[in-house]
């Protein structure tokens, strides 16, 4: 059925490659199947390739006849995808193919992320190989692993595999825009040892859930006012303070780089307090729905009795400490750029809460185009966690990408865009982590630019890619490659 969805779409070779990619499971850190797919494809197309110890693949595509002496261009994207699904969707990301659908000029997936981030980009890169109309010099197609959960592939790339010093990153999500800079980032986590007590008799089990949120990318969507499910759950628990209840568990979010869409808690409530709890939750839901009606109109606070044999909960002291901690941790935009209009400079995302192995772990991520600001916000979040007696763990940060407005590949790309589409492209920096920052650190003298078609809802089941802009994106890629070759 998915193949019928892309039937007739242009460019045909790109959509064919994308469809092939959507049939192969490719969660971050589990890229074996998609890497095998590309190795087999390159072998079929008689294209040589090498793989480094991290798993990154570089395919070496010969130049179009007569362009052998042109500069080597690198086409780069990542093979992994964010695996998010709606709670009601049955899908195994380790084994199942994605189910595609067409919605008013867009391609999406049924109840899951689409993986157009970065599936469309890598589909475009490999489509060039067998596109008889494409004119280009020697190409190196760099396919990196584990971009979404740590930029591992770019961070551990063997740079000796690459000769090119022009890099086209195909991992942007806004038609008509060239990106020439990005934010750096770091992850900060707090680990709490759980403190339990036995639940007295006379308490019933209830499930409290925050659902219906849009979620989104914790970088590019952080300034859109979207609700954070973990924050809303903590606020609802705070609103329930007048009620005699125990906290059995608390979980929320799933990815460090996604704004959490869902969160839930198991509550044990004294029978005589159930009616009061129901009234408080219902009243607070009305307040939250009104607060986020513009940015998250589907918000729901679900509260229902469940059958549970749980006879323990965290202590009241720990319950208060974790709720206050989640309320106290910053989330959202910290500052805007003073140099580039409308660009978020620094932000932080309250991303995940897990409850397992007698530990509660709070995961957060910080981004900034200024390294010192990134580190300051990470310290700020870490301080709140430390004051709450959590063990704080700071992951290795990754660098940003400083804009170079005199870049030769930028000038070439702008000229190609204006010639093709009779309009001027926008030139921006992005408040998200592109691999360009790490690649530029590893490969001296790399001249880079990033572009792509319009993708919305990345990192959420609402992810869609605009069909018309995919065609433009591919024409632009071919135009830039021809200009480099000429």
FENQUIJO-V639633 format. One record per residue. SS is DSSP state (@ for helix, = for strand, . for the rest). PHI is phi in radians with two decimals (999 if undefined). D_CENTER is the distance of its C-alpha to the mean C-alpha in whole Angstrom. Layout:
<<SS | PHI | D_CENTER> <SS | PHI | D_CENTER>>
This chain:
<<. | 999 | 27> <@ | -1.06 | 23> <@ | -1.16 | 26> <@ | -1.15 | 28> <@ | -1.08 | 25> <@ | -1.64 | 24> <. | -1.02 | 28> <. | 1.51 | 29> <. | -1.31 | 26> <. | -1.96 | 26> <. | -1.37 | 26> <@ | -1.03 | 27> <@ | -1.16 | 26> <@ | -1.15 | 23> <@ | -1.13 | 22> <@ | -1.09 | 24> <@ | -1.14 | 22> <@ | -1.13 | 19> <@ | -1.04 | 21> <@ | -1.04 | 22> <@ | -1.15 | 18> <@ | -1.18 | 17> <. | -1.45 | 20> <. | -1.91 | 19> <. | -1.06 | 17> <. | -2.65 | 14> <= | -1.10 | 12> <. | -1.00 | 11> <. | 1.26 | 14> <. | -2.32 | 16> <. | -1.63 | 16> <@ | -0.97 | 20> <@ | -1.20 | 21> <@ | -1.28 | 19> <@ | -1.15 | 20> <@ | -1.09 | 23> <@ | -1.00 | 23> <@ | -1.25 | 23> <@ | -1.05 | 25> <@ | -1.16 | 28> <@ | -1.12 | 27> <@ | -1.11 | 28> <@ | -1.12 | 31> <@ | -1.09 | 32> <. | -1.54 | 31> <. | 1.01 | 33> <. | -1.92 | 31> <= | -1.26 | 31> <= | -2.63 | 28> <= | -2.32 | 27> <= | -2.26 | 25> <. | -1.53 | 24> <. | -1.18 | 25> <. | -1.40 | 21> <. | 2.04 | 20> <. | -1.05 | 19> <= | -2.04 | 22> <= | -2.10 | 23> <= | -1.74 | 25> <= | -1.92 | 28> <= | -1.76 | 29> <. | -1.08 | 33> <. | -1.22 | 34> <. | -1.03 | 35> <. | -0.92 | 39> <. | 1.67 | 40> <. | -1.99 | 37> <. | -1.09 | 37> <. | -1.64 | 38> <. | -1.23 | 35> <. | -1.03 | 32> <. | -1.31 | 30> <= | -1.92 | 26> <= | -1.78 | 23> <= | -1.78 | 21> <= | -2.26 | 17> <= | -2.80 | 14> <= | -1.95 | 12> <. | -1.56 | 13> <. | -1.49 | 11> <= | -2.40 | 8> <. | -1.28 | 6> <. | -1.88 | 9> <. | -2.15 | 10> <= | -2.49 | 13> <. | -1.19 | 16> <. | -1.03 | 18> <. | -1.48 | 21> <. | -1.53 | 20> <. | -1.62 | 21> <. | -2.73 | 19> <. | -1.84 | 19> <. | -1.17 | 16> <. | -1.39 | 18> <. | -2.36 | 21> <. | -1.60 | 20> <. | -1.30 | 20> <. | -1.29 | 17> <. | -1.88 | 20> <= | -1.54 | 19> <= | -2.56 | 21> <= | -1.86 | 22> <= | -2.32 | 22> <. | 0.85 | 24> <. | 1.53 | 23> <= | -2.22 | 19> <= | -1.91 | 18> <= | -2.39 | 16> <= | -2.11 | 16> <. | -1.38 | 18> <. | 1.30 | 17> <= | -2.38 | 13> <. | -1.05 | 10> <. | -1.57 | 12> <. | 1.34 | 10> <@ | -1.15 | 11> <@ | -1.62 | 8> <@ | -2.11 | 10> <@ | -1.07 | 13> <@ | -1.15 | 15> <@ | -1.10 | 15> <@ | -1.28 | 16> <@ | -1.10 | 18> <@ | -1.09 | 20> <@ | -1.08 | 21> <@ | -1.35 | 23> <@ | -1.10 | 24> <@ | -0.99 | 26> <@ | -0.99 | 28> <@ | -1.85 | 30> <. | -1.50 | 30> <. | -1.16 | 34> <. | -1.54 | 33> <. | -1.42 | 31> <. | -1.99 | 33> <. | -2.77 | 31> <. | -1.42 | 32> <. | -1.06 | 31> <= | -2.10 | 27> <= | -2.11 | 25> <= | -1.66 | 22> <= | -1.74 | 20> <= | -1.92 | 17> <= | -1.71 | 15> <. | -1.86 | 14> <. | 0.88 | 11> <. | -1.25 | 9> <. | -1.27 | 6> <. | -2.04 | 8> <. | 2.72 | 11> <. | 0.94 | 11> <@ | -1.07 | 14> <@ | -1.06 | 16> <@ | -1.14 | 16> <@ | -1.17 | 17> <. | -1.95 | 20> <. | -1.06 | 21> <. | -1.49 | 24> <@ | -1.19 | 25> <@ | -1.19 | 28> <@ | -1.30 | 27> <. | -2.07 | 27> <. | -1.86 | 29> <. | -1.14 | 28> <. | -2.19 | 27> <= | -2.04 | 25> <= | -2.15 | 22> <= | -1.84 | 20> <= | -1.45 | 16> <. | -1.85 | 15> <. | -2.16 | 11> <. | -1.86 | 12> <. | -2.34 | 12> <. | -2.47 | 15> <. | -1.01 | 18> <. | 1.40 | 21> <= | -2.28 | 19> <= | -1.84 | 19> <= | -1.74 | 17> <= | -2.22 | 19> <= | -2.92 | 17> <= | -2.61 | 14> <. | -1.46 | 14> <= | -1.60 | 14> <= | -2.66 | 13> <= | -2.73 | 14> <= | -1.90 | 14> <= | -2.21 | 17> <= | -2.17 | 18> <= | -2.11 | 21> <= | -1.99 | 23> <= | -1.88 | 26> <= | -1.42 | 29> <. | -1.22 | 30> <. | -2.03 | 33> <= | -1.84 | 35> <= | -2.53 | 38> <= | -1.34 | 40> <. | -1.43 | 39> <. | -1.13 | 43> <. | -1.15 | 44> <. | 1.59 | 44> <= | -1.97 | 40> <= | -1.85 | 38> <= | -1.59 | 34> <= | -2.36 | 32> <= | -1.86 | 28> <= | -1.96 | 26> <= | -2.28 | 23> <= | -1.82 | 21> <= | -2.40 | 19> <. | 1.44 | 19> <. | -1.43 | 16> <. | -1.41 | 13> <. | 1.13 | 10> <= | 2.38 | 7> <= | -1.28 | 5> <. | -1.27 | 7> <. | -1.81 | 8> <. | -1.22 | 9> <. | -1.83 | 10> <. | -1.19 | 12> <. | -1.68 | 15> <. | -1.68 | 15> <. | 1.28 | 17> <. | -1.21 | 15> <. | -1.27 | 16> <. | -1.86 | 15> <@ | -1.05 | 17> <@ | -1.17 | 17> <@ | -1.05 | 19> <@ | -1.17 | 21> <@ | -1.14 | 22> <@ | -1.09 | 24> <@ | -1.14 | 25> <@ | -1.17 | 27> <@ | -1.11 | 28> <@ | -1.13 | 30> <@ | -1.14 | 31> <. | -1.56 | 33> <. | -0.95 | 35> <. | -1.16 | 38> <. | -1.64 | 38> <. | -1.43 | 39> <= | -2.35 | 36> <= | -1.99 | 34> <= | -1.76 | 31> <= | -1.48 | 30> <= | -2.85 | 26> <= | -2.69 | 23> <= | -2.46 | 19> <= | -3.06 | 16> <. | 1.20 | 12> <. | -2.55 | 11> <. | -2.33 | 8> <. | -1.15 | 8> <. | -1.87 | 5> <= | -2.22 | 5> <= | -1.22 | 9> <. | -1.09 | 11> <. | -1.64 | 13> <. | -2.39 | 16> <= | -2.69 | 18> <= | -2.61 | 22> <= | -2.41 | 25> <= | -1.70 | 28> <= | -1.99 | 31> <= | -1.97 | 35> <= | -2.07 | 37> <= | -1.05 | 41> <@ | -0.89 | 42> <@ | -1.25 | 44> <@ | -1.85 | 41> <@ | -1.07 | 39> <@ | -1.06 | 40> <@ | -1.09 | 39> <@ | -1.10 | 36> <@ | -1.05 | 35> <@ | -1.14 | 37> <@ | -1.13 | 35> <@ | -1.13 | 31> <@ | -1.10 | 32> <@ | -1.17 | 33> <@ | -1.26 | 30> <@ | -1.05 | 28> <@ | -1.03 | 30> <@ | -1.13 | 29> <@ | -1.18 | 26> <@ | -1.05 | 26> <@ | -1.17 | 28> <@ | -1.15 | 25> <. | -2.00 | 22> <. | -1.11 | 24> <. | -1.42 | 23> <. | -1.63 | 19> <. | -2.51 | 19> <. | -1.16 | 22> <. | -1.62 | 21> <. | -0.96 | 21> <= | -2.37 | 23> <= | -1.99 | 25> <= | -1.72 | 27> <= | -2.43 | 29> <= | -2.56 | 31> <= | -1.31 | 34> <. | -2.29 | 33> <. | -1.55 | 35> <. | -2.59 | 34> <. | -1.70 | 37> <. | -1.06 | 35> <. | -2.08 | 38> <= | -2.40 | 36> <= | -2.55 | 33> <= | -1.24 | 32> <. | -1.12 | 35> <@ | -1.07 | 35> <@ | -1.13 | 35> <@ | -1.19 | 32> <@ | -0.97 | 30> <@ | -1.11 | 31> <@ | -1.14 | 30> <@ | -1.30 | 26> <@ | -1.11 | 26> <@ | -1.15 | 27> <@ | -1.13 | 25> <@ | -1.13 | 22> <@ | -1.24 | 24> <@ | -1.42 | 24> <. | -1.25 | 21> <. | -1.18 | 20> <. | -2.55 | 16> <= | 2.03 | 15> <= | -1.28 | 17> <= | -1.70 | 20> <= | -2.71 | 21> <= | -1.78 | 21> <. | -1.14 | 22> <. | -1.59 | 26> <. | -1.87 | 25> <. | -2.09 | 23> <. | -1.00 | 23> <. | 1.15 | 21> <. | -1.64 | 18> <= | -1.18 | 17> <= | -1.57 | 18> <= | -2.42 | 17> <= | -2.64 | 15> <= | -2.50 | 14> <= | -2.17 | 12> <= | -1.39 | 14> <= | -1.75 | 11> <= | -2.52 | 14> <= | -2.38 | 17> <= | -2.08 | 19> <= | -2.38 | 23> <= | -2.81 | 24> <. | 0.92 | 27> <. | 1.07 | 29> <= | -2.36 | 26> <= | -1.98 | 23> <= | -2.06 | 20> <= | -1.81 | 18> <= | -1.87 | 15> <= | -2.38 | 14> <= | -2.44 | 12> <= | -2.11 | 13> <= | -2.33 | 13> <= | -2.89 | 16> <. | -1.44 | 18> <. | -2.05 | 21> <@ | -1.03 | 21> <@ | -1.14 | 23> <@ | -1.21 | 22> <@ | -1.00 | 18> <@ | -1.18 | 21> <@ | -1.10 | 23> <@ | -1.18 | 20> <@ | -1.09 | 19> <@ | -1.13 | 23> <@ | -1.10 | 23> <@ | -1.12 | 21> <@ | -1.07 | 22> <@ | -1.15 | 26> <@ | -1.08 | 25> <@ | -1.13 | 24> <@ | -1.16 | 27> <@ | -1.08 | 30> <. | -1.56 | 29> <. | 1.21 | 30> <. | -1.59 | 26> <= | -1.45 | 26> <= | -1.69 | 23> <= | -2.13 | 21> <= | -1.96 | 20> <. | -1.33 | 17> <. | -1.08 | 18> <. | -1.39 | 16> <= | -2.20 | 15> <. | -1.36 | 17> <. | -1.47 | 16> <= | -2.16 | 18> <. | -1.35 | 21> <. | -1.06 | 22> <. | -2.17 | 25> <. | -1.27 | 27> <. | -1.77 | 30> <. | -0.99 | 27> <@ | -1.17 | 29> <@ | -1.21 | 27> <@ | -1.15 | 25> <@ | -1.10 | 29> <@ | -1.07 | 29> <@ | -1.16 | 26> <@ | -1.10 | 27> <@ | -1.13 | 31> <@ | -1.09 | 29> <@ | -1.07 | 27> <@ | -1.15 | 30> <@ | -1.20 | 33> <@ | -1.28 | 31> <@ | -2.00 | 30> <. | 0.94 | 32> <. | -2.69 | 30> <. | -1.67 | 28> <. | -1.34 | 25> <= | -1.46 | 23> <= | -2.13 | 22> <= | -2.41 | 19> <= | -1.84 | 17> <= | -2.12 | 13> <. | -1.56 | 12> <. | -2.71 | 9> <. | -1.62 | 9> <. | -1.56 | 11> <. | -1.21 | 13> <@ | -0.98 | 16> <@ | -1.03 | 17> <@ | -1.23 | 17> <@ | -1.13 | 19> <@ | -1.12 | 21> <@ | -1.21 | 22> <@ | -1.51 | 23> <. | -2.04 | 25> <. | -1.15 | 27> <. | 1.39 | 28> <. | -1.35 | 25> <= | -1.78 | 25> <= | -2.24 | 21> <= | -2.63 | 20> <= | -2.25 | 16> <. | -2.72 | 17> <. | -3.11 | 15> <. | -1.43 | 16> <. | -1.40 | 15> <= | -2.18 | 12> <= | -2.08 | 11> <. | 1.19 | 10> <. | -0.96 | 6> <. | 1.30 | 4> <. | -2.44 | 8> <. | -1.14 | 12> <. | -1.50 | 13> <. | -1.01 | 11> <= | -2.50 | 13> <= | -2.07 | 15> <= | -1.40 | 18> <@ | -1.08 | 21> <@ | -1.05 | 23> <@ | -1.30 | 21> <@ | -1.12 | 20> <@ | -1.07 | 23> <@ | -1.08 | 24> <@ | -1.02 | 21> <@ | -1.23 | 23> <@ | -1.06 | 26> <@ | -1.13 | 25> <@ | -1.02 | 23> <@ | -1.12 | 27> <@ | -1.13 | 29> <@ | -1.17 | 27> <@ | -1.11 | 28> <@ | -1.12 | 31> <@ | -1.12 | 32> <@ | -1.09 | 31> <@ | -1.18 | 33> <. | -1.37 | 36>>
